[in-house]
Amino acid sequence: MASFQVPFPENAAPNVQQLLSPEDSLARVLPSQPQGPRGSRRKSQKPIDYLPGFPNIPLNRTKISEFIQKELGTPILDELYPRLWFVARKSSSNIDPLHRQATKGRKIFITEDSQLHLTWQDDRIYIKPVPLWLLNYQVWLRYLSPIAPEQTCVDPNEKDQVSFLTIWEPHERATALGFLRSHAHLIEHYSDFVIAHQHRLLPPGVDWITWSRFIAHFRDAGDDDVSHRYHYGQLRLSRLHWAVRLFRPRAAHTWWFYHLPYWSTTPYLQSILAPLLVAFATFSLVLSAMQVAVGIPADGLKFSRLTEIGLENMRRAFWVFSIMVLIILGVVWILLGAIPLTVLMWQLLWGFNHRHKAINQTRA
């Protein structure tokens, strides 16, 4: 295979472990390779027969393909992609670096679920760490590069997979490119690099210079090179919940949540307790105001009557106050419904306008 199929040069790979050659069923040791620019980064003398960082994943193309799809795949977001503009801004650069996440008061939560990667809610953001195998040049060369039929290498243990190898799809490559591009936005500065190591977002032993040389090759990747999910940046989890409820993707485990936030009914009850209390207090106040308004006799509201002036003035003031309370509460409830509806309509209009622009740019 040509080296241009790998997005970074071999001497920029942070992980330098050698993989067992697929043609060698006897697990022979490969000849020693020249060292990279840094003498301390020595390559292993003996090739490994597993995916770097995952000793239980053998170098079997079918199993590795399934593993990559499981580790990096985002089936729900891929299914929601045609309608994702309803709930998110289509901008792949809409990713705050780690130092800015801290400035915004967000705590970093590690997740191994790729569908939670770069989703946030309230004061937390979920980030999937960079796996060691994505930093290996030979993994990219063998399993994440386009393969032409005449260049296919058949593993002796996979002779029945020839037809699969000749129609190798680049979806895993696009997903891996998008995933690393997202980390290029997350870790831009040395302060971001320090935060990443503090939260175990990078494998141990990767220094700042090595990371900078490696990730620079992914920072300028275009949307045409990455999977659809990474056409978007950070995604608000609460909006994804509504996207799942509205569009019912088949890949979702439930039609109520994009991801189950709690595993007990108690947090759900606590979350709706405040709105219920507000609604209860509102209706109590409305009913009390209506009771005051109804309790005043109609003949006592004549402004021309001058008898019992003090009592009539008090009744009139109470009646006016109760009517004002009803009007104010009505306006508040109208605003509570009108403001979110206005924001939703504005977002839909913005999405339609940008959707037409994207279609025109694609046709051009």
N, C-alpha and C positions, 0 to 999 in steps of 0.2 A: 504494500500500500504506500501511497505517497504521503509524505509528512504533512502536506497542506491540509489533510483531512483532520488533523488534530489542531485545535485552535491556539495552542501554545507550543513553543519549542521544548524539546526534551530537557534541555539544561535549566528550564524554568520550573520544572515539576517539583513541588515540595516533597512528594513521596517518591523515592527512587527504588523501591522494591521491584525485583525482576519477577515476571510471571513465567510459569512453566510453559514451554512452547507447546502448542496444540498438536504439532506433528510428532512430538517425541513422547511415545507411550512409556518409555523407560525412565522418564523423569531425569534426563541427563542434565548436567550443569552447563549453563550457557557460558561462552567465553566472557572473560571480564570486559566490562565496558569502560570507556574513558570517563573520568570524573567530570563533573560540571565545573562551573567557575569557582565554586567554594570547595576547598579541599576537605572540609569537615563532613561534607555530605557524601559519604561513601555508600556505594551500592552493595546490596547483599550479594555475597559470593554464591549463595545457593538459591535458585528460583523457588518461589512458593507455588503451591498448587491450589490456592484459594484466593478469593477476592480480598485485597488489602483491608484489614480491619474487621473482616468477617470470616474467621476460620471455618465456619460451618457452611459457607457457600463455595462449592467447588467451581473450577473453571470450565463450566458447561454452559454453552451459549444459551440454551433454552432456559436453564435455571437462572442464569444471570439476567436474562431479559425479563423474566417474571419478577425477579428480585428488584430490578430497577423500576418496573412499573408499580410495584407495591411501595417502594421507598419514596419515589418522587412523583408518582402519578397523582393527578387531581381530577378524578372523574366527575365530581359534582360541579366544579367550576367550569370544566370543559363543556359539560352539558348546558350550563347556564350562560355560557359565553355570549350567544346571540342576544341575550336579554340582560346581561350583566351591567350594561350602561344605565339601566333603570336605577341601580342602587350604588353605583360607584363611578368615579371619574376615570375615564380611559387614558391613563398616563403611566407608562412603565417606570418613569422617573419619580413618581409620587411615593418615594420611600425615604423616610427620615433616617439619617445616620444614627448610630447608637448614642452618640453624645447628645443629639437633639431629642431622642426618645427620653433620655433622662431629664432634659430641660423641660419637657412637656409633662413630667411627672409619671411617666409610664414605667412600670416594672417589667423586666424581661423574664418571660417564662419559656423554658426550653420545652419543645415538643418534638416528638419523632413522627408525628402525623403531618405529612406534607400538605394536607388540605387545610391545616391550621396555620401553616407558615405565612407570616406577614398579615395575620388577622389581629385586630385589636378591639378592645372594649373597655371603656372607662379608663382605668389607670394601669392597664396591662396590655402587653403585646406578646404574641406567640411567635417564636423563631425556631426554625429547625437548624441544628448544627450542621456544619459542613462535614460530610463523611470522608474518611481517609481515602477511600478508593477513587473519589472524584479528583484527587490530587495526584493520581498516578498516570504517567504518560502512556504506558502500555495498555491500561484499561481503556483509555480513549481510543487508542489506535486499533484495538482489537474488537471492542464491544460498543463503542459510541461513535464510530465513523461509518460513512456510507460504504457499502461493499458491493463491488461489481461482481458478476458471476465468475469472470475469469480470474478474479483475485481471491475467491473464497477459499479459506483454509478449513478443511474438514477434520474435526476431532475424530480419532479412531473410535471413540465411544459414542459418536453421533453420526454414524454413516447413514442412518435413516432420516437425517435432518437436512439433506442436501437441498431439497426444494425449499425448505424454510430459509436456509441461508441465502439462497439466490434472490429472494424477494424481501430481504431485510429492510424493515421500515425505519426511517430516521426519527420516529416520534420520541424515543428515549433520548436521543441526542438533543433534540429541541428542548425537552424538559430539563435536561442537565444544564444546557446553556442558559436557560432562563433562571434556573435556581442559582447558579453561580453569579449571574449578572445581578440578581437581587442582593447577594452578599457583597458585590462590588459597591452597591449604593449604601449598604449598611455599614461597611468598614472602609471609610474613605481616608480617615486621618489616623495618626498614631494613637490618639486618645480612644478612637473607636476600636482600634486593635487591642488596646489594654482592656477595655470593657468586654470585648469578645472573649479574651482569654479568661477573664474573671468569671464569666458565665459559661465557660466550656463550649463556646460556639465554634472553636477551631481545634483541630487535633493538637495534642502536646508536641512540642518541638518545632513548630512552625514559627519562625521569627519574622520580624517586620519586613526586612529586606526581601526575604524569600516570598512572603505573601504579596508584597507590592509588585514584584516582577511577574508573579503568576497571575494575579487577578486583573492586571492591566489589560490582558488579552480578552477579557470578557466584558469590560466596562462599556465598550462602544458597540457591542453586538446589537443588531437591529431587531425589530419586532418580527421580521420575516424569518429570522433564524431561531426564534424561541417559540415555545408552545403558547397556546392562546391564553392560558391563565396569566402568564407573565407579560401580557399586553397591559395588564393592570398592576398597580403597585400594592400599597396597603389597602386592606379591605376591612370595613367596619363590620364586626360580627353581628350586631343587632340588625343591620340592614340585610345581611345574608340570611338571617332567620326569616325575614319577610319575603325575600326572593324565593326561598324554598317553599314557603306557605302559598305564594301566589302561583308559581310556575311548576311545582311538583316534579322535580327531576327524579328520574327513575333510579339514579345512583344513590340518592339520599336514603339513609336508614329510617328516617322519620319525616313526615310532612309538616312538622311543627318547628323543627330546629335544624339549622345547618350542622350544628354540633351540639350535643346535649351538654348544657353548662353545668347541670347538677345531677346528682344520682339519688336525691331524696326529695320528697314533696315539701319538706320544711322550708328550704330556700325559696321555692316558688311562692309559697304562701307569704313569706316575709317580703318578697319583692312586690307583691300586689297589695300589701297591707296599707301602705301610705296612700295609693290612689283610692282605695276603698274608704279610708278615713276622710279624705278630702271630699269624696262624693257624699258620704254620710253627713258631714258637717254642712255641706252646701244645701242638700235637700232639707236638713233640719232648719237651717236659716230661712230657706224659702217658705217652708210650711209655717214657721213662726210669723214671718212677715205677712203671709196671706191670712193667718188667723187674726192678726192685729187689724188688717184692712177690713176683713169681714165683720169683725166684732164691733166696729163703730157704726152706729145707725146712720142711715142715709140722710135723714132729715137734720142730723147734727152737723152736716158738712156745708150748709148754706153760708156763704161768706157774708151775706147781707144781714144776717141775724146778729143782734147786739146784746141779747140776754146771755147771762152766764158767760161773760166774755172770757174769763180765765180758763174755764173748763173747755170751752169750745176751741180756744187757741191751742190748748194742749192736745186735744183730740185731732185737730187739723194738722198739727206738727207731726204727731205720730203717724197719721194717715199718709202725709206726704213722704215721711221718712221710709215707711214700708214700701210705698210705690217706688221710691228711688232705689231701695235695696233690690227689689224685683228687676228693675231696669238694668242696674249695674250687673247683677248676676247673669241676666240674659246676655248682656254684651260680653261678659267674660267667657261664658260658654260658647258664644258665637266665635269669639276670637280663638278659643282653644281648638275649635274645629276648623276655622278658616285659615289660620296661620299654617298648620301642617299641610292643609290642602293646597294652599298657595305655593308653599315650598315644593310639594310634590309635583304640581303642575309646571313650576319653573324648571325643576330637574328634568321632567319629561321633555319639555320644550328644548332645553339645552342638549339633552341626549339626541333628540331627533335632528337638531341642526348639525351637531358634530357627526352624527351617523351619515348624513348626506355628504358632508365634507369628506369623510373617510372613504365613502363609496366613489366619489369623484376622483380623489387622489389615487385610489386603486385602479380605476379605469384609465387614468392618465398615465 
